[in-house]
Amino acid sequence: MLGIALGVAALIVVLSVMNGFQEELRARILGVAAHAQISGLDNTLSNWQSVESQAIKHPEVVAAAPYIMAQGMLSFDQNVQGVIIRGILPEYEDKVADIGQHMKAGKLTNLRAGEFGIVLGSELARALGVGIGEKLVLIAPQGQVTPAGILPRLKQFRVVGIFEVGMYEYDNGLALIDMADAQKLYRMEDKVSGIRLKLKDLYKAPQVAQELSAMLSSDLYISDWTRQHANFFRAIQIEKNVMFIILLLIVAVAAFNIVSTLVMVVTDKQADIAILRTLGASPGSIMKIFIVQGALIGVIGTMMGLLGGVTLAMNIDVVVPAIERLFGIHFLAKDIYYISELPSKLEINDVMVIGAVSLVLSLLATLYPSWRASKTNPAEALRYE
């Protein structure tokens, strides 16, 4: 019973933690990336206000924000970093992304047209060695033709904010500037790269993208977060499935112990089985006795495991810190991992599948010993009694 309980509890806790990690990473990625986005086929979109007003009419679309996406190079002192430049309207951006909630210094609203302010990721600011109020140079890849030849376009920006969303990809490679400043720097006039959308239900993003494609002009490209980060989340799902199979072996080993236990009981009770047979018990009745005994072990063990696993998964934010304090260790150090606490998300479907698989394995484990007991020959069993 304890073996089955331990295996079931371990499965529930591990899958809950992996669900928690998946949810946490998804939240952090989608705090910066869009649920869906609309762009032109040549990565430029003119008259974006008209496209936005059409997109916002979809019942699943909560908010929309225009953006300009371009590459650039930041230079400060002797440090140079290549970055993705995103031109935004701060009042719109706060509706579709959570960057404003992750500011370590300054505010997103400090970006104002014509002031050439810039907001950097924390790792990017650290790599450049720049702080709030300091000025750096943004080098645009589009050159300008002069009598001396083609020269890169340079513009000085002042750091007005630093954010940290907890994803290295964004903290180290993303810089935000006002959209009007981006249009001037990259010579886009009144055009933008596209429109970012926030949806009521992020899991409906593929369906919404398909419906928007039918609603809007055919010369627009609509993508969603499941396409942009498909490999990342697919890898997490594969890892979760593999962990389920590996930990299921613990339950299988415990179920195999039911086989060995019942075989020993059958051997020990040979004489009792023979007496029951001589009193009129059928082979089927004998088989049922041992099936019930083995199934009872499986049911009680599974219920103990479900209760313990669910309790631990729901209180992992209390249990893990207590273990860390007790042994003076830290499982996820803040200076190494962005997620410094073990997240947990208990899903009822996982609990039901684990419980059902455990019960099936336990029931299967009773079949061979029970069949062997039913085949006991009374005369042979009582010969030496």
C-alpha positions as CSV (number, residue, x, y, z in Angstrom):
1,M,0.0,0.0,0.0
2,L,2.8,2.4,0.9
3,G,4.6,1.7,-2.3
4,I,1.6,2.5,-4.4
5,A,0.8,5.6,-2.3
6,L,4.4,6.9,-2.7
7,G,4.3,6.4,-6.5
8,V,0.9,8.0,-6.9
9,A,1.9,11.0,-4.7
10,A,5.2,11.5,-6.5
11,L,3.4,11.5,-9.9
12,I,0.9,14.1,-8.8
13,V,3.4,16.4,-7.2
14,V,5.9,16.3,-10.1
15,L,3.2,16.8,-12.8
16,S,1.7,19.7,-10.8
17,V,5.1,21.4,-10.5
18,M,5.7,20.9,-14.3
19,N,2.3,22.4,-14.9
20,G,3.2,25.3,-12.7
21,F,6.5,25.9,-14.5
22,Q,4.7,25.8,-17.9
23,E,2.1,28.2,-16.7
24,E,4.7,30.5,-15.2
25,L,6.9,30.6,-18.3
26,R,3.8,31.1,-20.5
27,A,2.8,34.1,-18.4
28,R,6.3,35.6,-18.6
29,I,6.6,35.1,-22.3
30,L,3.1,36.5,-23.0
31,G,3.8,39.4,-20.7
32,V,6.1,40.7,-23.4
33,A,4.9,38.9,-26.6
34,A,1.5,39.3,-28.0
35,H,-1.4,36.7,-28.0
36,A,-1.7,37.5,-31.7
37,Q,-0.4,40.1,-34.0
38,I,-1.3,41.6,-37.4
39,S,1.3,42.8,-39.8
40,G,1.7,43.6,-43.5
41,L,3.2,41.2,-45.9
42,D,6.3,43.4,-46.2
43,N,6.4,44.0,-42.4
44,T,4.9,47.5,-42.8
45,L,1.3,48.5,-42.1
46,S,-0.2,51.8,-43.3
47,N,-3.5,53.2,-41.9
48,W,-3.1,51.0,-38.8
49,Q,-6.0,52.8,-37.1
50,S,-8.5,51.3,-39.6
51,V,-7.1,47.8,-39.1
52,E,-7.2,48.2,-35.3
53,S,-10.8,49.3,-35.3
54,Q,-11.8,46.2,-37.4
55,A,-9.8,43.8,-35.2
56,I,-11.2,45.2,-31.9
57,K,-14.7,44.3,-33.1
58,H,-13.9,40.6,-32.7
59,P,-15.6,39.5,-29.4
60,E,-12.4,37.7,-28.2
61,V,-10.1,40.7,-28.7
62,V,-9.7,42.7,-25.5
63,A,-7.1,45.3,-26.7
64,A,-4.9,46.3,-29.5
65,A,-1.6,48.2,-29.8
66,P,0.5,49.3,-32.8
67,Y,4.2,48.6,-32.8
68,I,7.3,49.1,-34.8
69,M,9.9,46.2,-34.8
70,A,13.4,46.8,-36.0
71,Q,17.0,45.9,-35.3
72,G,19.6,48.2,-33.9
73,M,22.9,48.4,-32.0
74,L,23.3,50.2,-28.7
75,S,26.6,51.8,-27.8
76,F,27.7,53.2,-24.4
77,D,31.2,54.0,-23.5
78,Q,33.2,51.0,-24.9
79,N,30.3,48.6,-24.8
80,V,28.2,47.6,-27.8
81,Q,25.1,45.4,-27.9
82,G,22.8,44.3,-30.7
83,V,19.1,44.6,-29.8
84,I,15.6,44.4,-31.0
85,I,14.0,47.9,-31.0
86,R,10.3,48.0,-30.4
87,G,8.5,51.3,-31.0
88,I,5.4,51.6,-28.9
89,L,2.7,53.9,-27.7
90,P,2.9,53.6,-23.9
91,E,-0.8,54.2,-23.3
92,Y,-1.6,51.4,-25.8
93,E,1.2,49.0,-24.8
94,D,0.0,48.7,-21.2
95,K,-3.2,47.2,-22.4
96,V,-1.6,44.3,-24.3
97,A,1.6,43.6,-22.3
98,D,2.8,43.5,-18.7
99,I,6.1,45.3,-19.1
100,G,4.8,48.2,-17.2
101,Q,4.3,45.9,-14.2
102,H,7.9,44.7,-14.3
103,M,9.7,48.0,-14.2
104,K,12.8,48.0,-11.9
105,A,13.4,51.7,-12.4
106,G,11.5,54.5,-14.1
107,K,8.1,54.1,-15.8
108,L,6.9,53.1,-19.3
109,T,5.0,56.4,-19.5
110,N,8.4,58.2,-19.5
111,L,8.6,57.5,-23.2
112,R,7.4,60.6,-24.9
113,A,7.4,61.6,-28.6
114,G,10.3,63.8,-29.5
115,E,12.2,63.3,-26.3
116,F,14.1,60.2,-27.5
117,G,13.9,58.2,-24.3
118,I,14.6,54.5,-24.2
119,V,13.6,51.7,-21.8
120,L,16.0,48.8,-21.6
121,G,15.9,45.2,-20.2
122,S,17.8,44.7,-17.0
123,E,20.4,42.3,-18.5
124,L,20.9,44.7,-21.4
125,A,21.4,47.6,-19.1
126,R,23.9,45.6,-17.1
127,A,25.8,44.5,-20.2
128,L,26.1,48.1,-21.4
129,G,26.8,49.4,-17.9
130,V,24.2,52.1,-18.3
131,G,21.7,53.5,-15.7
132,I,18.7,55.8,-15.5
133,G,19.3,59.2,-16.9
134,E,22.4,58.3,-18.9
135,K,22.7,58.7,-22.6
136,L,23.6,56.1,-25.2
137,V,23.8,55.9,-29.0
138,L,21.4,53.9,-31.1
139,I,22.8,52.8,-34.5
140,A,20.2,51.9,-37.1
141,P,21.1,49.5,-39.8
142,Q,19.7,51.7,-42.5
143,G,22.5,53.9,-43.8
144,Q,22.3,57.4,-45.2
145,V,24.2,58.3,-48.4
146,T,26.6,61.2,-48.0
147,P,29.5,62.6,-50.2
148,A,31.8,60.5,-48.0
149,G,29.9,57.4,-48.7
150,I,27.2,55.4,-46.9
151,L,27.2,56.2,-43.2
152,P,25.2,54.5,-40.5
153,R,22.3,56.5,-38.9
154,L,23.0,57.4,-35.3
155,K,20.8,58.9,-32.7
156,Q,21.4,59.6,-29.0
157,F,18.8,58.3,-26.6
158,R,18.4,58.8,-22.8
159,V,17.6,55.9,-20.6
160,V,14.3,56.6,-18.9
161,G,13.4,53.1,-17.6
162,I,14.7,49.5,-16.9
163,F,12.4,46.5,-16.9
164,E,12.9,42.8,-15.8
165,V,10.3,40.3,-16.9
166,G,12.3,37.2,-16.0
167,M,13.0,35.9,-19.5
168,Y,16.6,36.3,-20.6
169,E,15.6,36.6,-24.2
170,Y,13.8,39.8,-23.5
171,D,15.8,41.2,-20.6
172,N,19.0,41.0,-22.7
173,G,17.7,41.8,-26.2
174,L,14.8,44.2,-26.1
175,A,14.7,48.0,-26.0
176,L,11.5,50.1,-26.1
177,I,11.3,53.6,-27.6
178,D,8.3,55.8,-28.4
179,M,6.7,55.0,-31.7
180,A,7.0,58.5,-33.2
181,D,10.8,58.4,-32.5
182,A,11.0,55.0,-34.1
183,Q,9.2,56.2,-37.2
184,K,11.7,59.1,-37.5
185,L,14.7,57.0,-36.9
186,Y,13.7,54.2,-39.3
187,R,12.1,56.6,-41.8
188,M,8.7,54.9,-41.7
189,E,6.7,58.1,-42.0
190,D,3.2,57.3,-40.5
191,K,3.5,53.5,-41.0
192,V,4.0,50.8,-38.4
193,S,5.2,47.2,-38.4
194,G,1.9,45.8,-37.2
195,I,-0.7,45.6,-34.4
196,R,-0.4,43.4,-31.2
197,L,-3.6,41.9,-29.8
198,K,-4.6,40.8,-26.4
199,L,-7.3,38.1,-26.2
200,K,-9.8,37.1,-23.5
201,D,-8.7,33.5,-23.7
202,L,-5.1,33.0,-24.9
203,Y,-5.8,29.3,-25.7
204,K,-8.2,30.4,-28.5
205,A,-5.5,32.4,-30.3
206,P,-5.2,30.0,-33.3
207,Q,-9.0,30.1,-33.8
208,V,-9.1,33.9,-33.4
209,A,-6.2,34.3,-35.9
210,Q,-8.1,32.2,-38.4
211,E,-11.3,34.2,-37.9
212,L,-9.5,37.5,-38.2
213,S,-7.9,36.4,-41.5
214,A,-11.4,36.0,-42.9
215,M,-12.5,39.3,-41.6
216,L,-9.5,41.5,-42.6
217,S,-7.8,42.2,-45.9
218,S,-6.0,39.3,-47.6
219,D,-2.7,41.3,-47.8
220,L,-2.3,41.1,-44.0
221,Y,-0.4,38.4,-42.1
222,I,-1.9,37.2,-38.8
223,S,0.1,35.0,-36.4
224,D,-0.4,33.9,-32.8
225,W,1.8,33.0,-29.9
226,T,1.3,29.2,-30.5
227,R,3.2,29.6,-33.8
228,Q,5.9,31.9,-32.5
229,H,6.8,29.8,-29.5
230,A,5.6,26.4,-30.7
231,N,8.9,24.5,-30.2
232,F,9.4,25.8,-26.7
233,F,6.1,24.7,-25.4
234,R,6.2,21.5,-27.3
235,A,9.5,20.6,-25.6
236,I,7.9,21.2,-22.2
237,Q,5.0,19.0,-23.1
238,I,7.3,16.2,-24.3
239,E,9.3,16.5,-21.1
240,K,6.1,16.3,-19.0
241,N,5.0,13.1,-20.9
242,V,8.4,11.5,-20.4
243,M,8.4,12.3,-16.7
244,F,4.9,10.7,-16.4
245,I,6.1,7.5,-18.0
246,I,9.3,7.4,-15.9
247,L,7.4,8.0,-12.6
248,L,4.7,5.6,-13.6
249,L,7.4,2.9,-13.2
250,I,7.3,3.5,-9.5
251,V,3.6,2.6,-9.4
252,A,4.4,-0.4,-11.7
253,V,7.0,-1.6,-9.2
254,A,4.6,-1.2,-6.3
255,A,1.9,-3.1,-8.3
256,F,4.5,-5.9,-9.0
257,N,4.9,-6.2,-5.2
258,I,1.2,-7.1,-5.1
259,V,2.0,-10.1,-7.3
260,S,4.8,-11.3,-5.1
261,T,2.7,-10.7,-1.9
262,L,-0.3,-12.7,-3.2
263,V,1.9,-15.5,-4.6
264,M,3.4,-15.9,-1.1
265,V,-0.1,-15.8,0.4
266,V,-1.3,-18.4,-2.0
267,T,1.7,-20.7,-1.2
268,D,1.2,-20.2,2.5
269,K,-2.6,-20.9,2.3
270,Q,-2.5,-24.0,0.1
271,A,-4.1,-26.2,2.8
272,D,-6.8,-23.6,3.5
273,I,-7.6,-23.3,-0.2
274,A,-7.8,-27.0,-0.5
275,I,-10.2,-27.3,2.5
276,L,-12.5,-24.6,0.9
277,R,-12.4,-26.5,-2.3
278,T,-13.5,-29.8,-0.6
279,L,-16.3,-27.9,1.1
280,G,-17.7,-26.9,-2.3
281,A,-16.0,-23.6,-3.2
282,S,-15.6,-23.2,-6.9
283,P,-12.3,-22.2,-8.6
284,G,-14.0,-18.9,-9.5
285,S,-14.8,-18.2,-5.8
286,I,-11.2,-18.8,-4.8
287,M,-10.0,-16.5,-7.6
288,K,-12.4,-13.8,-6.5
289,I,-11.1,-13.9,-2.9
290,F,-7.5,-13.1,-4.0
291,I,-8.6,-10.5,-6.6
292,V,-10.5,-8.7,-3.8
293,Q,-7.5,-8.9,-1.5
294,G,-5.1,-7.5,-4.1
295,A,-7.6,-4.9,-5.4
296,L,-8.1,-3.7,-1.8
297,I,-4.4,-3.1,-1.5
298,G,-4.4,-1.2,-4.7
299,V,-7.5,0.9,-3.9
300,I,-6.3,1.8,-0.4
301,G,-2.8,2.6,-1.6
302,T,-4.1,4.7,-4.5
303,M,-6.4,6.7,-2.3
304,M,-3.6,7.3,0.2
305,G,-1.4,8.5,-2.7
306,L,-4.1,10.7,-4.1
307,L,-4.8,12.4,-0.8
308,G,-1.1,12.9,0.0
309,G,-0.2,14.0,-3.5
310,V,-3.0,16.5,-3.8
311,T,-2.3,17.9,-0.3
312,L,1.4,18.3,-1.0
313,A,0.8,19.8,-4.5
314,M,-1.5,22.4,-3.1
315,N,0.8,23.3,-0.3
316,I,4.2,23.1,-2.1
317,D,4.7,26.8,-1.6
318,V,4.8,26.2,2.2
319,V,6.5,22.8,2.3
320,V,9.5,23.7,0.0
321,P,10.5,26.8,2.0
322,A,10.2,24.8,5.2
323,I,12.6,22.2,3.8
324,E,15.0,24.9,2.6
325,R,15.1,26.5,6.1
326,L,15.5,23.1,7.8
327,F,18.5,22.0,5.8
328,G,19.9,25.5,4.9
329,I,19.7,25.0,1.2
330,H,18.0,26.8,-1.7
331,F,16.7,24.7,-4.6
332,L,16.3,27.6,-7.1
333,A,18.9,30.3,-6.3
334,K,17.7,33.8,-7.3
335,D,21.1,34.7,-8.8
336,I,21.0,31.7,-11.2
337,Y,17.3,31.1,-11.9
338,Y,14.6,33.6,-12.9
339,I,12.0,31.5,-11.2
340,S,13.2,31.3,-7.6
341,E,10.2,29.5,-6.2
342,L,8.6,26.1,-7.2
343,P,5.3,26.9,-8.8
344,S,2.5,24.3,-8.7
345,K,-0.7,24.0,-10.7
346,L,-2.9,21.0,-9.8
347,E,-5.0,19.8,-12.7
348,I,-7.9,17.5,-12.0
349,N,-7.4,15.6,-15.3
350,D,-3.9,14.6,-14.2
351,V,-5.2,13.4,-10.8
352,M,-7.9,11.3,-12.5
353,V,-5.6,9.7,-15.0
354,I,-3.0,8.8,-12.4
355,G,-5.6,7.3,-10.1
356,A,-7.2,5.3,-12.9
357,V,-3.8,4.0,-14.2
358,S,-2.8,3.0,-10.6
359,L,-6.0,1.1,-10.1
360,V,-5.7,-0.7,-13.4
361,L,-2.1,-1.8,-12.7
362,S,-3.1,-3.0,-9.2
363,L,-6.0,-5.0,-10.6
364,L,-3.9,-6.6,-13.4
365,A,-1.3,-7.5,-10.7
366,T,-3.9,-9.7,-8.9
367,L,-4.9,-11.8,-11.9
368,Y,-1.9,-14.3,-12.0
369,P,-1.8,-15.1,-8.3
370,S,-5.6,-15.4,-8.2
371,W,-5.6,-17.7,-11.2
372,R,-2.9,-19.8,-9.6
373,A,-4.9,-20.1,-6.4
374,S,-7.9,-21.2,-8.3
375,K,-5.9,-24.1,-9.9
376,T,-4.9,-25.6,-6.5
377,N,-5.5,-29.3,-6.4
378,P,-7.1,-30.2,-3.0
379,A,-5.6,-33.7,-3.0
380,E,-2.1,-32.5,-3.7
381,A,-2.3,-29.7,-1.2
382,L,-3.6,-32.0,1.6
383,R,-1.3,-35.0,0.9
384,Y,1.3,-34.0,3.4
385,E,-0.9,-32.2,5.9
